[in-house]
Amino acid sequence: MAGRDGEVRLIGVIPNEPDAIAKLARKLTGRHNRMEFVYEAGPCGYGVYRQLADLGFDCRIVAPSHTPVRPGNRQKNDTGDAMMLARLLRAGELTYVWVPDPTHEAMRDLVRARHLASHDARKARAQIQMFLLKHGLRYKGKPWSCRHRSWLADRRFEHRGQQIAFQSYLNRLAQADSRKKELEDQIAAIIPDWSLGPVVTAL
């Protein structure tokens, strides 16, 4: 940008690669006394932020859902988005997101993976229940207890195809439960090194 009151100018497009980003940062540093970087949060994570921060630059990540949009402007493209972010940064109209440290980000990923495993386990249980209901089978005791699981393992069906299908549902549940348990163990192992570990332990 040509000063705070100048027109926003497009310099060009570079690949999202560490070498290209570092080269651009060095090039711009030679032209300007102070540099600020900003980009929208997305699936690429915080790698660019951490690289620029390590190089000593100010970098912020904005929340796309809180970024002002001009009325009638529904088309998104990299060039237009970059120009708009530069203008909004200069005007101080951007909402920034908190950037987690690597351990906190790893915990987020683990918790999301556990949530997915839990979701898969619930779906597997529902599929088993529907299959049993279809064949008029009902368990009288506490569902999903050790006794219930033993009872499930002992069910036999008239046709071989039905037996194979039922076993596949049981296998799906066992795999989801195993993944969930493994992820919970990994979460417990990382908690002592996490900044929020004492809070989790207290709870």
C-alpha positions in Angstrom: 0.0 0.0 0.0 1.3 3.5 -0.8 1.0 4.8 2.7 -2.1 4.8 4.9 -4.0 7.0 2.5 -2.7 5.5 -0.7 -4.5 3.1 -3.1 -4.1 -0.6 -2.4 -1.9 -2.2 -5.1 -1.6 -5.9 -6.1 2.0 -7.0 -6.1 1.4 -10.5 -7.5 0.6 -14.1 -6.6 3.0 -16.5 -4.9 2.7 -20.2 -4.0 1.9 -21.0 -0.4 5.4 -22.4 0.3 7.8 -21.4 3.0 10.6 -20.4 0.6 8.3 -18.2 -1.5 6.8 -16.6 1.6 10.3 -15.9 3.1 11.5 -14.4 -0.2 8.5 -12.1 -0.5 8.9 -11.0 3.1 12.6 -10.1 2.6 11.7 -8.3 -0.7 9.0 -6.2 0.9 11.2 -5.4 4.0 13.7 -3.8 1.7 11.1 -1.4 0.4 9.1 -0.5 3.5 10.1 0.3 7.1 7.2 -1.6 8.7 5.3 -4.6 7.5 2.0 -6.1 8.6 0.6 -9.4 7.3 -3.0 -10.7 7.5 -4.8 -13.7 6.1 -8.1 -15.5 6.6 -8.4 -18.5 8.8 -8.8 -21.7 6.8 -7.9 -25.3 6.3 -4.2 -24.5 5.8 -3.8 -23.8 9.5 -1.3 -21.5 11.2 1.9 -22.4 9.4 2.2 -19.1 7.6 1.5 -17.2 10.8 4.2 -19.1 12.7 6.8 -18.6 9.9 6.2 -14.9 9.7 6.2 -14.5 13.5 9.5 -16.4 13.6 10.9 -14.0 11.0 10.0 -11.1 13.3 6.9 -9.8 11.4 3.5 -8.8 12.7 0.9 -11.3 11.3 -2.7 -11.6 12.2 -5.4 -14.1 11.2 -8.9 -13.0 10.7 -12.2 -14.7 11.2 -14.0 -15.0 7.7 -17.4 -15.0 9.4 -16.7 -11.6 11.0 -15.1 -9.9 8.0 -17.3 -7.1 6.6 -18.6 -7.8 3.1 -19.8 -5.2 0.6 -23.5 -5.5 -0.2 -24.1 -7.4 -3.4 -20.5 -8.8 -3.4 -21.0 -12.5 -3.2 -18.1 -13.7 -5.4 -14.9 -14.7 -3.7 -11.5 -14.9 -5.3 -8.0 -14.7 -4.0 -7.2 -11.3 -5.7 -10.4 -9.6 -4.5 -10.1 -11.0 -1.0 -6.5 -9.9 -0.6 -7.3 -6.4 -1.7 -10.3 -6.2 0.6 -8.3 -7.5 3.6 -5.6 -4.9 3.0 -8.2 -2.1 3.0 -9.9 -3.4 6.1 -6.6 -3.9 7.9 -5.7 -0.3 7.2 -9.1 0.8 8.4 -8.9 -1.3 11.6 -12.2 -3.1 10.8 -11.0 -6.7 11.1 -11.7 -9.2 13.8 -8.8 -11.4 14.6 -8.7 -15.0 15.9 -6.6 -16.3 18.7 -3.7 -18.4 17.4 -3.1 -21.5 19.6 0.4 -22.8 20.4 1.4 -26.1 18.7 0.5 -28.2 21.8 -3.0 -26.5 22.1 -3.5 -27.1 18.3 -2.6 -30.7 18.7 -5.1 -31.1 21.6 -7.8 -29.6 19.3 -7.0 -32.1 16.6 -7.1 -35.0 19.1 -10.4 -33.8 20.6 -12.0 -33.5 17.2 -10.7 -37.0 16.2 -12.2 -38.4 19.4 -15.5 -36.6 18.7 -15.6 -38.3 15.3 -14.8 -41.7 16.8 -17.6 -41.2 19.3 -20.0 -40.2 16.5 -19.0 -43.4 14.6 -19.6 -45.5 17.7 -23.1 -44.0 18.2 -24.0 -44.7 14.5 -22.7 -48.2 14.8 -24.8 -48.9 17.9 -27.9 -47.4 16.2 -27.3 -49.7 13.1 -27.0 -52.8 15.4 -30.2 -51.9 17.2 -32.1 -51.4 14.0 -30.8 -54.7 12.7 -31.9 -56.6 15.8 -35.3 -54.8 15.8 -35.8 -55.9 12.2 -35.3 -59.5 13.4 -37.4 -59.2 16.5 -34.5 -59.4 18.9 -34.5 -57.3 22.1 -32.1 -57.3 25.1 -33.8 -56.9 28.5 -30.9 -55.7 30.5 -28.6 -52.6 30.5 -27.6 -51.8 26.9 -24.0 -51.9 25.9 -22.8 -53.4 29.2 -20.4 -56.4 29.1 -23.3 -58.8 29.4 -25.1 -57.0 26.5 -22.0 -57.3 24.3 -21.7 -61.0 25.2 -25.3 -61.5 24.3 -24.7 -59.7 21.0 -21.8 -61.9 20.2 -23.9 -65.0 20.7 -26.7 -64.0 18.3 -27.2 -66.4 15.4 -29.3 -65.7 12.3 -30.9 -68.1 9.9 -29.1 -67.0 6.7 -25.3 -66.9 6.4 -25.6 -63.4 4.7 -27.4 -62.0 7.7 -24.8 -63.4 10.1 -22.0 -61.8 8.0 -23.9 -58.4 7.9 -24.4 -58.5 11.7 -20.8 -59.3 12.4 -19.7 -56.4 10.2 -21.8 -54.1 12.3 -20.2 -55.5 15.5 -16.8 -55.1 13.9 -17.6 -51.5 13.0 -18.5 -50.7 16.6 -15.4 -52.5 18.0 -13.2 -50.4 15.7 -14.9 -47.1 16.7 -14.6 -48.0 20.4 -11.0 -48.9 20.0 -10.2 -45.6 18.1 -12.0 -43.6 20.8 -10.1 -45.4 23.6 -6.7 -44.9 21.9 -7.4 -41.2 21.3 -8.4 -40.8 24.9 -5.2 -42.3 26.1 -3.2 -40.0 23.8 -5.1 -37.0 25.2 -4.3 -38.0 28.7 -0.6 -38.4 27.8 -0.4 -34.9 26.3 -2.3 -33.1 29.0 0.7 -32.7 31.4 2.5 -30.7 28.7 -0.5 -28.5 27.8 -0.9 -25.0 29.1 -4.5 -25.8 30.1 -3.4 -29.1 31.7 -3.9 -27.9 35.3 -7.4 -26.7 34.5 -8.3 -30.1 33.0 -6.8 -31.9 36.0 -8.7 -29.7 38.4 -12.0 -30.5 36.5 
